[in-house]
Amino acid sequence: MANKLQTAEDYEKSLFELDAELDNIQKCAEEIFHKIDSSFSYPYPIAELNVLLSAIQHFEKKSKNLGISSLTTTDIKVPFNEPGRSTAELYQESKRITDNAKAALSG
């Protein structure tokens, strides 16, 4: 998938899937670390930590396959297969989506 051009809609869908996957990883991590903090036994069963590590590695691989090399708020530059659309139009669409997301998060 890394070398295959995607439409903007396909890429957006993939990003939403990654976001949901990251939310699940975060919830699982919080639950596991809470259990570890309140556990009186040592060593803590490593199986749950291995599952968490596997989930993180899967997420990282999936992200890299989409061309994402950093999980920051900076722009993600990925080639799209959008016939008839200029780079400026794609930039404006990206800006619109970003602005809408910021507005949704702020209120």
N, C-alpha and C positions, 0 to 999 in steps of 0.2 A: 503494500500500500504506500510505502514511502515514495516510490518513483511514479506512482499513478496519480494523474491529475484528478482532482475532485471538484465537483460543483460547490458553490458557496453553501447551498442547502445541505449537501451531504456532510461538508466539513462542520457546519453548525450543529448538525445532529450528533456527529462524533464528539464535539466539544461538550454538548449537554450530557452525553453518556459518560464521558470522562469526569465531568463535574459530579455526577451522581455517584460514580465509583469512588471518587475521592471523599465525598461525604460519608459513604459507608466505611471506608478505611478509617477516617477520623473517629467516627462513633465507636468502632470496634477497638481502636487504640485507647480511647478514653476509658472504655469499659475494662479492658485488660489491665491498664495501668492502675485503675482504681482498685481492682482485685489484688494487684501486686502490693499496693500501698497498705491495704487493710489485711494482708495475709500475714499470719504468724509462722507459717511453715517456710523452710528453706531447704533445698532450692525450690523455687516456684516451678511448676510444671512447664517445661519449655515448649510443649506442643502448641499452645495458643500463640506464643511468640513466633513460632515458625510459620503458623498460618498467616499472621499479620505480615511477616516479612515477605512471604510468597505473594500476598495481595499487593504489597507495595511494589515488588519487582514486576508483577504483571502490569500494574498501572504505568510504571516507568517505561516498560517496553511498548505498551500501546501508545503512550504519549510520543515516544520517539518515532514510532511508525507514522504518526500524523505530522511529524516535522516539528514537534514542540521540544525545544531543548532547555527551556527554563520555565519555571512556574512562578512568574512574576506578573505584574500588571502592565508590563511593557507590551508593545505591539507584537503580534505573532505574524510573521511574514511567510505565507505559504502560497505556492502557485495554484491558481484556480483554472479550471477549464470552463470559461464563460465566454463563448463566442459572441462577438458583437459588443462586448462591454470593455470600456477602456479602463486603464489602471486608475484614473481619477474617479470614475464611477464606482469602482470597487472600493476605493479608499473612502468615498463619501458614504457608501453603504456600511462599511465597517465602522465609521465614525458614528453613524446613526444608531447602529446596534449597541455600540459602547455607551453612547449617551443615554439610550433607553435603559440599559442595565444599571448605569449609575443612578438614574432617576428612580428606578424601582428599588434600589438598595437604600437610597436616602429617604424614601418616604412613600 
